Amino acid sequence: MSNVYVYEQGAMLKYKENRLIINYSENDFKSIPIENIDNIVIFGAIQVSKCLFIQKI
C-alpha cells in the first residue's frame, strides 16, 4: 500500500473503474489502482471529484 502526493496546481482527481485518475492536462494523466492506495495527500489548488469521497479512499 502507498500514499499518493498530488502537488501540481490545476490537477483533477477522478475515480473511474476502480482506479484513481490524476489529470494534469488534457493529454497528460496517471492511472493508479485504488486497492494500492492508502492515502491521498493534496497540496494547493487541486480539484477532487465527488466520487472519490463516496469511495472512502
DSSP file (Angstrom, degrees, kcal/mol; ACC not computed):
  #  RESIDUE AA STRUCTURE BP1 BP2  ACC     N-H-->O    O-->H-N    N-H-->O    O-->H-N    TCO  KAPPA ALPHA  PHI   PSI    X-CA   Y-CA   Z-CA
    1    1 A M              0   0    0      0, 0.0     2,-0.3     0, 0.0    36,-0.2   0.000 360.0 360.0 360.0 156.3    0.0    0.0    0.0
    2    2 A S  E     -a   37   0A   0     34,-1.2    36,-3.8    37,-0.0    37,-1.1  -0.942 360.0-110.9-150.6 168.1    1.2    3.5   -0.6
    3    3 A N  E     -a   39   0A   0     -2,-0.3     2,-0.5    35,-0.2    37,-0.2  -0.805  24.6-147.0-100.3 146.1    0.5    7.2   -0.3
    4    4 A V  E     -a   40   0A   0     35,-2.4    37,-3.4    -2,-0.3     2,-0.5  -0.973   9.7-161.1-115.1 125.2   -0.2    9.4   -3.4
    5    5 A Y  E     -a   41   0A   0     -2,-0.5     2,-0.5    35,-0.2    37,-0.2  -0.923   5.8-172.6-108.0 126.3    1.0   13.0   -3.3
    6    6 A V  E     +a   42   0A   0     35,-2.8    37,-2.5    -2,-0.5    40,-0.1  -0.976  22.9 146.9-120.7 119.4   -0.6   15.5   -5.7
    7    7 A Y        +     0   0    0     -2,-0.5     2,-0.6    35,-0.2    38,-0.1   0.407  30.7 114.1-132.4  -2.1    1.0   18.9   -5.8
    8    8 A E  S >  S-     0   0    0     36,-0.1     3,-1.8     1,-0.1    35,-0.0  -0.658  71.1-119.3 -79.4 118.6    0.7   20.2   -9.4
    9    9 A Q  T 3  S+     0   0    0     -2,-0.6    37,-0.2     1,-0.2    35,-0.1  -0.281  94.3  22.0 -59.5 134.0   -1.7   23.2   -9.4
   10   10 A G  T 3  S+     0   0    0     35,-2.8    -1,-0.2     1,-0.3    36,-0.2   0.401  86.3 141.8  90.5  -2.1   -4.8   22.7  -11.5
   11   11 A A    <   -     0   0    0     -3,-1.8    36,-2.6    34,-0.2     2,-0.4  -0.294  40.0-144.3 -67.4 158.4   -4.7   18.8  -11.5
   12   12 A M  E     -Bc  23  47B   0     11,-2.2    11,-2.9    34,-0.2     2,-0.5  -0.995   2.8-150.1-129.7 130.9   -8.0   17.0  -11.2
   13   13 A L  E     +Bc  22  48B   0     34,-3.0    36,-2.3    -2,-0.4     2,-0.3  -0.857  23.6 171.3-101.1 131.6   -8.6   13.7   -9.3
   14   14 A K  E     -B   21   0B   0      7,-2.6     7,-2.6    -2,-0.5     2,-0.5  -0.890  28.4-133.0-133.8 163.1  -11.3   11.4  -10.6
   15   15 A Y  E     +B   20   0B   0     -2,-0.3     2,-0.3     5,-0.2     5,-0.2  -0.983  32.9 160.0-117.7 128.5  -12.5    7.8   -9.9
   16   16 A K  E >   -B   19   0B   0      3,-2.3     3,-0.8    -2,-0.5    -2,-0.1  -0.929  64.6 -16.1-152.6 125.4  -13.1    5.5  -12.8
   17   17 A E  T 3  S-     0   0    0     -2,-0.3     3,-0.1     1,-0.3    -1,-0.0   0.882 126.1 -50.4  50.1  49.3  -13.4    1.7  -13.0
   18   18 A N  T 3  S+     0   0    0      1,-0.2    16,-2.0    15,-0.1    17,-0.4   0.783 117.8 109.0  62.7  31.2  -11.7    1.2   -9.6
   19   19 A R  E <   -BD  16  33B   0     -3,-0.8    -3,-2.3    14,-0.3     2,-0.6  -0.980  69.1-125.8-134.6 147.7   -8.8    3.4  -10.4
   20   20 A L  E     -BD  15  32B   0     12,-3.4    12,-2.5    -2,-0.3     2,-0.5  -0.836  27.5-160.5 -87.8 125.4   -7.6    6.9   -9.3
   21   21 A I  E     -BD  14  31B   0     -7,-2.6    -7,-2.6    -2,-0.6     2,-0.6  -0.945   5.4-165.6-109.8 124.5   -7.2    9.1  -12.4
   22   22 A I  E     -BD  13  30B   0      8,-2.7     8,-2.0    -2,-0.5     2,-0.6  -0.934   6.8-162.8-111.0 109.2   -5.0   12.2  -12.0
   23   23 A N  E     +BD  12  29B   0    -11,-2.9   -11,-2.2    -2,-0.6     6,-0.2  -0.826  19.0 169.8 -94.4 119.5   -5.5   14.6  -14.9
   24   24 A Y  E    S-     0   0B   0      4,-2.8     2,-0.3    -2,-0.6     5,-0.2   0.778  73.7 -19.7 -93.7 -35.4   -2.7   17.1  -15.2
   25   25 A S  E >  S- D   0  28B   0      3,-1.6     3,-0.5   -13,-0.1    -1,-0.4  -0.878  88.3 -72.5-155.8-175.9   -3.8   18.4  -18.7
   26   26 A E  T 3  S+     0   0    0     -2,-0.3     3,-0.0     1,-0.2    -1,-0.0   0.862 131.3  21.1 -57.4 -39.5   -6.0   17.1  -21.5
   27   27 A N  T 3  S+     0   0    0      1,-0.1     2,-0.6    -4,-0.0    -1,-0.2   0.318 110.3  80.9-113.4   7.0   -3.4   14.5  -22.7
   28   28 A D  E <   +D   25   0B   0     -3,-0.5    -4,-2.8     2,-0.0    -3,-1.6  -0.942  56.8 135.5-120.7 111.2   -1.3   14.1  -19.5
   29   29 A F  E     -D   23   0B   0     -2,-0.6     2,-0.3    -6,-0.2    -6,-0.2  -0.975  39.1-140.6-150.3 162.2   -2.7   11.8  -16.8
   30   30 A K  E     -D   22   0B   0     -8,-2.0    -8,-2.7    -2,-0.3     2,-0.4  -0.931  12.2-158.1-121.8 149.9   -1.8    9.0  -14.4
   31   31 A S  E     +D   21   0B   0     -2,-0.3   -10,-0.2   -10,-0.2    -2,-0.0  -0.993  12.6 178.0-132.4 124.2   -3.9    6.0  -13.5
   32   32 A I  E     -D   20   0B   0    -12,-2.5   -12,-3.4    -2,-0.4     2,-0.1  -0.988  34.7-111.0-129.4 132.4   -3.4    4.0  -10.3
   33   33 A P  E >   -D   19   0B   0      0, 0.0     3,-1.6     0, 0.0   -14,-0.3  -0.421  24.5-135.3 -61.2 132.3   -5.5    1.1   -9.0
   34   34 A I  G >  S+     0   0    0    -16,-2.0     3,-2.1     1,-0.3   -15,-0.1   0.852 100.8  64.4 -58.4 -37.8   -7.5    2.1   -5.9
   35   35 A E  G 3  S+     0   0    0    -17,-0.4    -1,-0.3     1,-0.3   -16,-0.1   0.660  97.3  57.8 -66.0 -13.1   -6.6   -1.0   -4.0
   36   36 A N  G <  S+     0   0    0     -3,-1.6   -34,-1.2   -35,-0.1     2,-0.5   0.423  92.4  87.9 -91.0   0.0   -2.9    0.1   -4.0
   37   37 A I  E <   +a    2   0A   0     -3,-2.1   -34,-0.2   -36,-0.2     3,-0.1  -0.871  38.9 169.6-111.2 129.3   -3.6    3.4   -2.3
   38   38 A D  E    S+     0   0A   0    -36,-3.8     2,-0.3    -2,-0.5   -35,-0.2   0.829  73.9   4.1 -92.9 -47.2   -3.7    4.1    1.5
   39   39 A N  E     -a    3   0A   0    -37,-1.1   -35,-2.4     2,-0.0     2,-0.5  -0.964  54.7-146.1-140.9 152.3   -3.9    7.9    1.5
   40   40 A I  E     -a    4   0A   0     -2,-0.3     2,-0.5   -37,-0.2   -35,-0.2  -0.992  17.2-164.1-119.0 123.3   -4.1   10.8   -1.0
   41   41 A V  E     -a    5   0A   0    -37,-3.4   -35,-2.8    -2,-0.5     2,-0.4  -0.936   7.0-163.7-111.3 124.7   -2.2   13.9    0.1
   42   42 A I  E     -a    6   0A   0     -2,-0.5     2,-0.5   -37,-0.2   -35,-0.2  -0.915   7.6-169.9-116.0 131.7   -3.2   17.1   -1.8
   43   43 A F        -     0   0    0    -37,-2.5     2,-0.1    -2,-0.4    -2,-0.0  -0.983  55.1 -23.0-119.0 121.7   -1.1   20.4   -1.8
   44   44 A G  S    S-     0   0    0     -2,-0.5     2,-1.5     1,-0.1   -36,-0.1  -0.453 113.2  -3.7  89.2-154.3   -2.6   23.5   -3.3
   45   45 A A  S    S+     0   0    0     -2,-0.1   -35,-2.8   -38,-0.1     2,-0.4  -0.621  76.5 150.0 -87.6  85.3   -5.4   24.1   -5.8
   46   46 A I        -     0   0    0     -2,-1.5     2,-0.3   -37,-0.2   -34,-0.2  -0.958  39.8-134.1-118.6 133.9   -6.4   20.5   -6.9
   47   47 A Q  E     -c   12   0B   0    -36,-2.6   -34,-3.0    -2,-0.4     2,-0.4  -0.695  19.1-165.5 -88.0 140.5   -9.9   19.5   -8.0
   48   48 A V  E     -c   13   0B   0     -2,-0.3   -34,-0.2   -36,-0.2     2,-0.1  -0.993  16.1-130.6-128.5 126.8  -11.4   16.4   -6.5
   49   49 A S    >>  -     0   0    0    -36,-2.3     3,-1.2    -2,-0.4     4,-0.7  -0.416  21.4-120.4 -73.9 152.1  -14.5   14.6   -7.9
   50   50 A K  H >> S+     0   0    0      1,-0.2     4,-1.7     2,-0.2     3,-0.7   0.799 107.1  71.7 -61.2 -30.6  -17.3   13.7   -5.5
   51   51 A C  H 3> S+     0   0    0      1,-0.2     4,-1.8     2,-0.2    -1,-0.2   0.813  90.3  59.3 -58.8 -32.1  -16.9   10.0   -6.5
   52   52 A L  H <>>S+     0   0    0     -3,-1.2     5,-1.1     1,-0.2     4,-0.5   0.885 105.6  48.2 -65.5 -37.2  -13.6    9.8   -4.6
   53   53 A F  H X<5S+     0   0    0     -4,-0.7     3,-0.8    -3,-0.7    -2,-0.2   0.875 109.4  52.8 -69.5 -36.7  -15.3   10.8   -1.3
   54   54 A I  H 3<5S+     0   0    0     -4,-1.7    -1,-0.2     1,-0.2    -2,-0.2   0.858 105.3  54.8 -66.0 -35.2  -18.1    8.3   -1.9
   55   55 A Q  H 3<5S-     0   0    0     -4,-1.8    -1,-0.2    -5,-0.2    -2,-0.2   0.611 102.4-137.6 -74.8 -12.1  -15.4    5.5   -2.4
   56   56 A K  T <<5       0   0    0     -3,-0.8    -3,-0.2    -4,-0.5    -2,-0.1   0.925 360.0 360.0  55.9  52.0  -13.9    6.4    1.0
   57   57 A I      <       0   0    0     -5,-1.1    -1,-0.1   -18,-0.0    -4,-0.1   0.490 360.0 360.0 -71.9 360.0  -10.3    6.2   -0.1
